[in-house]
Amino acid sequence: MSRPFIRNLTFQSNNLGKDATIMLALINGDLKGLYEDFFPIVWKVSTFGKEGAYRAQATYTNQLAFSKAQVVNGNLISAGTCVKINDSEKTTLTQANDVYHFSAPQAGTSGILQAENKTGAVQDIAVGFMNKGDLMPTPALYFNDVGDGSSVKAQFTPILRVYVTSDYQETAILRGAIDTPPIWTQDLAALAESTTWTLKRDMATGHYSIVQA
């Protein structure tokens, strides 16, 4: 298991000059199969006003979890059941009498999170993280149509990307790359426990940036 950590992120603005909505998602662009075998999920959406001070906060804990995903209209709305999982562990999803259950994690492949579907039917499975006090995980990656007898194998690195876009809502499944490039990308493991970041807009170019406060 990797060393446990928490990351408290604060994003702020002051007299931004134009209303702006930022979208946060954990997207590791280096992963093979991204947008084909699995899909990122929108984590946070926050709007910052043209005038005055605004603030939005997000907390990430590197306690990962598998969940049985329930999707409606392209949004992951809930988790039917879940299990905490760590790097190099595996679990099995089964079903009996309409009750779904993940087995207790066991040692698996180094650096890989694995969940096998043994329910007898196709399932949707998500990988997410659990903050202190959460009953169910915050979803980060979505695997759809996982066949019976098949496994989800995930390498999870908490790389946070921030985009200026109002096209998405929280828990939306990203079926393809975002049209606009991110204005900020950061491996959360490399940050201090609590950091504050300021959203700025260049009045001449209209370009947005995020700098540490």
C-alpha positions in Angstrom: 0.0 0.0 0.0 1.3 3.5 -0.9 1.7 5.9 2.0 -1.7 7.4 2.9 -2.2 11.1 2.2 -4.9 13.8 2.0 -4.9 16.8 -0.3 -7.0 19.8 0.5 -7.2 22.1 -2.5 -8.6 25.6 -2.4 -9.3 27.5 -5.7 -10.0 31.2 -5.5 -10.5 34.3 -7.6 -10.9 38.0 -7.0 -12.4 40.4 -9.6 -11.8 37.9 -12.3 -13.2 40.2 -15.0 -15.6 37.6 -16.5 -17.7 34.8 -15.2 -15.9 31.4 -15.5 -16.7 27.8 -14.7 -13.9 25.4 -14.0 -14.2 21.6 -14.2 -11.9 19.2 -12.2 -11.3 15.7 -13.3 -8.6 13.1 -12.5 -7.2 12.2 -15.9 -3.9 10.4 -16.5 -3.4 10.9 -20.2 -0.7 8.3 -20.4 -2.9 5.3 -19.6 -3.5 2.9 -22.5 -7.2 2.4 -23.2 -8.3 5.8 -22.0 -11.7 6.8 -23.7 -11.9 3.3 -25.1 -11.8 0.8 -22.2 -12.5 3.2 -19.4 -13.5 6.8 -19.0 -12.8 9.6 -16.5 -15.6 11.1 -14.4 -16.1 14.8 -13.7 -15.1 15.4 -10.0 -16.0 19.0 -9.3 -17.6 21.9 -11.2 -17.3 25.5 -9.7 -18.3 28.9 -11.1 -16.4 32.0 -10.3 -18.0 35.4 -10.7 -16.9 38.4 -12.7 -16.6 40.7 -9.7 -15.7 40.1 -6.1 -14.1 37.1 -4.3 -15.0 33.5 -4.9 -13.7 30.2 -3.5 -14.1 26.5 -4.1 -12.6 23.6 -2.2 -11.9 20.0 -3.0 -10.4 17.2 -0.9 -8.7 14.0 -2.2 -7.7 11.1 0.0 -5.7 8.3 -1.6 -7.9 5.5 -0.2 -9.1 3.9 -3.4 -12.2 1.8 -3.8 -14.1 -0.2 -6.4 -17.8 0.3 -6.7 -20.7 -1.2 -8.7 -21.7 1.8 -10.8 -25.2 2.9 -11.6 -25.5 5.3 -14.6 -28.4 7.4 -15.8 -28.2 9.7 -18.8 -24.5 9.6 -19.0 -24.0 10.5 -15.3 -22.8 8.1 -12.6 -25.5 8.6 -10.1 -24.6 6.2 -7.3 -22.7 3.1 -6.2 -24.7 0.0 -5.4 -21.9 -1.4 -3.2 -18.2 -0.8 -2.8 -14.9 -2.1 -1.3 -11.8 -0.3 -0.3 -8.8 -1.4 -2.3 -5.1 -0.6 -2.4 -2.4 -0.9 -5.0 -1.5 -4.5 -5.9 -4.8 -5.9 -4.6 -7.7 -7.7 -6.3 -11.4 -8.3 -5.4 -14.3 -10.2 -6.9 -17.8 -8.9 -7.5 -20.5 -11.6 -7.0 -24.3 -11.6 -6.9 -26.7 -13.7 -4.9 -30.4 -13.1 -4.3 -30.2 -9.7 -6.0 -27.5 -8.6 -3.5 -24.1 -7.6 -5.0 -20.9 -8.1 -3.0 -17.2 -7.4 -3.4 -14.9 -9.9 -1.7 -12.3 -8.9 0.8 -9.2 -7.7 -1.2 -6.3 -10.1 -1.6 -2.8 -9.7 -2.9 -2.7 -9.3 -6.7 -0.4 -7.9 -9.4 2.1 -5.3 -8.3 0.9 -1.7 -9.1 -2.5 -2.8 -10.4 -6.0 -2.6 -8.9 -8.1 -5.5 -10.1 -11.8 -6.4 -9.8 -13.2 -9.6 -11.4 -16.9 -9.8 -12.4 -18.4 -13.1 -11.4 -22.1 -12.1 -11.2 -23.2 -14.0 -14.2 -24.1 -10.8 -16.1 -22.5 -7.7 -17.6 -21.7 -5.0 -15.0 -20.6 -1.4 -14.8 -17.7 -0.8 -12.4 -16.0 2.4 -11.2 -12.7 3.2 -9.4 -12.8 6.1 -7.0 -11.5 7.4 -3.7 -12.9 7.7 -0.2 -12.6 10.7 2.0 -12.9 10.4 5.7 -16.5 9.8 6.7 -17.7 8.9 3.2 -20.1 6.0 2.9 -19.5 5.5 -0.8 -16.5 6.6 -2.9 -16.2 9.6 -5.2 -16.0 8.0 -8.7 -12.9 8.8 -10.9 -12.8 6.1 -13.6 -15.7 4.3 -15.2 -15.6 0.8 -16.8 -18.7 -0.1 -18.7 -20.0 -3.5 -20.0 -17.6 -5.6 -18.0 -18.5 -9.1 -19.0 -19.0 -12.0 -16.6 -15.7 -13.6 -16.0 -13.8 -10.5 -17.1 -11.6 -8.3 -14.9 -11.2 -4.5 -14.6 -7.5 -3.7 -14.2 -6.5 -0.2 -13.3 -3.4 1.8 -12.7 -4.4 4.8 -10.8 -2.3 8.0 -10.5 -4.1 11.1 -9.1 -3.3 13.5 -11.8 -5.7 16.4 -11.6 -6.6 18.5 -14.6 -8.6 21.7 -14.5 -10.5 23.0 -17.5 -12.4 26.2 -18.1 -15.7 24.9 -19.5 -19.4 25.0 -18.6 -20.2 22.0 -20.8 -20.2 19.3 -18.0 -21.7 18.6 -14.7 -20.4 16.7 -11.7 -20.3 12.9 -12.1 -20.6 13.2 -15.9 -18.8 10.4 -17.7 -16.2 11.8 -20.2 -16.5 9.7 -23.3 -13.8 11.6 -25.1 -11.0 14.2 -24.6 -12.1 17.7 -23.6 -12.1 20.1 -26.6 -10.1 22.7 -24.7 -6.7 22.1 -23.2 -6.4 22.1 -19.4 -5.2 25.3 -17.8 -3.6 23.3 -14.9 -2.3 19.8 -14.5 -0.8 18.4 -11.2 0.0 15.0 -9.7 -1.7 15.4 -6.3 0.9 13.2 -4.6 3.5 15.9 -5.3 1.6 18.6 -3.5 1.6 19.6 0.2 -1.4 18.5 2.3 -3.2 21.9 1.9 -2.6 24.4 -0.9 -4.4 27.4 -2.3 -4.5 28.3 -6.0 -5.7 31.5 -7.6 -7.6 31.6 -10.9 -6.6 34.5 -13.1 -7.6 35.9 -16.4 -5.4 37.8 -18.8 -7.5 40.8 -19.9 -5.5 41.2 -23.1 -5.7 37.6 -24.3 -8.7 36.2 -22.4 -6.5 33.3 -21.4 -7.0 31.8 -17.9 -4.3 30.5 -15.6 -4.0 29.0 -12.1 -1.1 30.1 -9.9 -0.3 29.2 -6.3 -1.4 31.8 -3.8 
